[in-house]
Amino acid sequence: MLRIDRAIYDLIVAHARRDHPDEACGIVAGPEGSDRPERFVEMANAERSPTFYRFDSIEQLKVWREMDDRDEEPVVVYHSHTATEAYPSRTDISYASEPNAHYVLVSTREPDTVEFRSYRIIGGEVTEEPVEIAGAGV
């Protein structure tokens, strides 16, 4: 199960909406081994594409070094889908390289509906997990 604060959830959804019609992407870092998403890091989609995302390699290196310096890891890796459901594509699955991360997808295909889903992707196996939003009264 992914437990995420309402403020971080809102930042992810806002980023996805703002970058539409291109896919948005980023991470939420947290203390190593804690599974607590704490620090939102919006990243640029180097592809600037409505159907594909890729972290800019220079920005990714900087962010991963910063996480190392802070004893953090990527607890959430997120991106948006602009025209399809919030489910990992074959490309998303093939690029999933953080076995401890929650892979969050936000679909922006419907402007008035939030589709926010989380998955574990390990060795090509996709498992959807429940999402608990703290501070949401859920």
N, C-alpha and C positions, 0 to 999 in steps of 0.2 A: 504494500500500500504506500502511495505517495501522500505524505502530509506536507502541506504547503500553506504558508501564511497568505491571507487575503491580499495583502499589499503586493507580494511578489506575483501572485496569480494575476492581479490587475495590471501589473507592469508587463507581463508576458502578453496578455491579451491586447493591451494598448499598442505594444510594439508590432504585433501581428497586423492589427488594423491599420496602423500608420504606414507600414511598408507595402500594404496591398496596393496594386495587384502583384507586386513581387513577393516572394517568400521572405519571411523574416527569420532570423536565427540568433541563438545566443546560448548562454549557460547560466546556471545558478550554482555557485560554489558553496561548499560547506566544509567544516572540519573533517580531516581525513578519518574515515571509518565511522562517521557519525550518522550518515544518512539524513542529515538536517540541511535542507536548502536554505541558505542564509543571505548570500551576497549575489544580487542580480547583476549580470554582465551582458549588456546588449552588444551584439557583434554585427559586423557588416556582412551581407551576403555578397561574396566576391563575384558571384554569377549574375547578380541583379536580374533574376529570372522569375517568372511566375510559375515555373514548373520544377525548379531545381535550386538547391542551396549548397553553398560550400563556404566554410570559414576562410577568410583571407589568411594565407599561411603566415605572414609576418605578424598580423594581429593575434592569431592563435598561439604562436610561439611566445609572444609577450604575455598573453593571458595565462598560459600554462606555467611560465616561469614565475609569474606573480603568485599563482596558486601554490607552487612549490615553496616559495619564500614565506608564505603564510600558513604552511602546513594544511592546505586545502586540496580538495579534489572536486571534479565536476559532478555534483549530485544530480543535477538535471541538465540534460541537453535538449533544447527546444527548437522547434521551427514550425512554420505555418504551411498549410496547404491552401491555395487560393481558390481552387475550383473543385476539389474533391473532399471526401470525408477525412477526418483526422485519424488516418490509419497509415502505418509505415509502408512506403512503396518498396519495391525490390531494391532500388538504389539506396533508400534510407537504411534498409536492413544490411546491405553489403558494406555500408560505411560505418555502421555502429561498432565502435572500437573501445567503448568504455563499459566493461562488463558490470560495474557497480552502479552505473548511472540509470536514472529514470529517463526514458525518452518521451518527451511531451510533444504532442502535436495539437495545434490549434487550427481549425478550419475557419477561413474567412469567407467561404462561399456564400453564406447568408449574412447580410449586413446587420440583422437584428437578433441573431442567434449566436450564442457562444458554444462551440463544440470543442471542449478541452479534454483530452484523453492522455493517459500515461501508459507506457509499456516498458517491459524489460526485454531487451534484445541480447541474447547470449548465443553465440555459435550459430547465428542465423535463425534461431527459434524466437518467435514473437509471442509474448504473453501479456495480455492487457491486465492492468491492475486498477483497483479502486483509487479514487482521488478524494482526500479529505482536505477541505479548505478551512483552515483555522480562522476563527473570528467571523465565520459566515453563518453561524447558528445551525450548522449541519451536524 
